[in-house]
Amino acid sequence: TNAQITYSLLPNQDPHLPLASLVSINADNGQLFALRALDFEALQAFEFHVGATDQGSPALSSQALVLVVVLDNNDNLPFVLYPMQNASAPCTELVPRAAEQGYLVTK
């Protein structure tokens, strides 16, 4: 019974962080899951504690701090408007030698 470990999310210290709507934990193996997509513009990072308790007598327990850092991935990929791209061959655009800084090459 000592080898049976139960994992849980410990009560959150920050009352403004809705932890139950952000992450969940598998009580049997401790695997963490994001419950929804995390938006960098809304939340850059957050932390919470995970507890682990065995079934021994007396029961032993420990906790760990988990820090989640949300990366700012580009969810709106760039799209080339000009020059038009066709499926047959990549378009090449020559830039004049006399082009100064800020010369528009493509949109």
C-alpha positions as CSV (number, residue, x, y, z in Angstrom):
1,T,0.0,0.0,0.0
2,N,3.0,2.3,0.5
3,A,3.6,2.3,-3.3
4,Q,0.1,3.6,-4.0
5,I,0.4,7.4,-4.4
6,T,-2.4,9.8,-4.9
7,Y,-1.8,13.2,-6.5
8,S,-3.9,16.3,-6.1
9,L,-3.9,20.0,-6.8
10,L,-3.5,21.9,-3.6
11,P,-5.7,24.9,-2.7
12,N,-4.6,27.9,-4.7
13,Q,-3.0,30.9,-2.8
14,D,-4.2,33.4,-5.5
15,P,-8.0,34.0,-5.3
16,H,-7.9,35.7,-8.8
17,L,-6.5,32.6,-10.5
18,P,-9.2,30.2,-11.6
19,L,-6.9,27.1,-11.3
20,A,-9.8,24.6,-11.6
21,S,-10.6,26.0,-15.0
22,L,-7.0,26.0,-16.2
23,V,-5.5,22.6,-15.2
24,S,-6.4,19.2,-13.9
25,I,-4.4,16.3,-12.5
26,N,-4.7,12.5,-12.9
27,A,-4.9,11.4,-9.3
28,D,-3.4,8.0,-10.1
29,N,-0.2,9.0,-12.0
30,G,0.2,12.8,-11.5
31,Q,-0.1,13.7,-15.1
32,L,-1.2,17.3,-15.6
33,F,-3.6,18.5,-18.3
34,A,-4.4,22.0,-19.6
35,L,-8.2,22.2,-19.7
36,R,-8.2,24.9,-22.4
37,A,-5.9,26.8,-24.7
38,L,-3.8,29.2,-22.7
39,D,-3.7,32.8,-24.2
40,F,-0.4,34.6,-23.7
41,E,-2.1,38.0,-23.9
42,A,-4.4,37.1,-21.0
43,L,-2.0,35.1,-18.8
44,Q,1.8,34.9,-19.3
45,A,2.7,32.6,-16.3
46,F,1.1,31.1,-13.3
47,E,2.1,28.6,-10.6
48,F,0.4,26.1,-8.3
49,H,1.2,23.4,-5.9
50,V,0.8,19.6,-6.5
51,G,0.5,17.3,-3.5
52,A,1.4,13.6,-3.4
53,T,0.4,11.3,-0.6
54,D,1.0,7.5,-0.2
55,Q,-1.3,5.0,1.4
56,G,1.1,3.9,4.2
57,S,0.6,4.1,7.9
58,P,1.5,6.8,8.8
59,A,0.9,8.4,5.4
60,L,3.8,10.3,3.9
61,S,3.2,13.3,1.7
62,S,5.1,15.9,-0.2
63,Q,4.4,18.8,-2.5
64,A,5.9,20.5,-5.5
65,L,5.6,23.9,-7.0
66,V,4.7,23.8,-10.7
67,L,5.5,26.9,-12.7
68,V,3.7,27.2,-16.1
69,V,5.1,29.7,-18.6
70,V,2.9,30.4,-21.6
71,L,4.7,31.1,-24.8
72,D,3.6,33.6,-27.4
73,N,3.1,31.5,-30.5
74,N,1.9,33.3,-33.6
75,D,-1.7,32.1,-33.9
76,N,-2.2,34.3,-37.0
77,L,0.5,33.2,-39.5
78,P,1.8,35.7,-41.9
79,F,0.3,35.8,-45.4
80,V,2.0,37.2,-48.5
81,L,-0.4,39.6,-50.3
82,Y,1.9,40.8,-53.0
83,P,3.5,39.6,-55.2
84,M,0.8,36.9,-55.7
85,Q,2.1,33.4,-55.1
86,N,1.0,30.6,-57.4
87,A,1.3,26.9,-56.7
88,S,3.7,26.2,-59.6
89,A,6.8,28.1,-58.7
90,P,8.0,30.4,-55.9
91,C,7.9,34.1,-56.9
92,T,11.2,36.0,-57.0
93,E,11.3,39.7,-56.5
94,L,14.4,41.7,-57.3
95,V,15.4,44.5,-55.0
96,P,17.1,47.4,-56.7
97,R,20.7,48.0,-55.6
98,A,19.8,51.6,-54.8
99,A,17.0,50.6,-52.4
100,E,17.3,52.4,-49.1
101,Q,16.3,51.2,-45.7
102,G,12.5,50.7,-45.4
103,Y,12.1,49.8,-49.1
104,L,8.9,47.7,-49.5
105,V,9.7,44.3,-50.9
106,T,6.4,42.5,-50.2
107,K,3.1,42.9,-48.3
